[in-house]
Amino acid sequence: MEKKIAGLPENLKIEVEHFIDNLTKTQLNEMNAAPEIKAGFGGGKGLIIYMSDDFDAPLEDFKDYM
């Protein structure tokens, strides 16, 4: 492959260099990207660490409507 590249005209060598740089950047971006997390049934388990005892209690603001 190096012989093929060496035989190219200078302007094509520059294009090949840019192409390789682009491939390298793309690969690095994909490697550094956060893994995609798909939420499924039970996916939030353990996320809520505290909930008030009166969480389900009616709010004072809605007392007139009840």
Helices and strands as residue ranges (DSSP letters): H 2-6, H 10-32, G 60-65
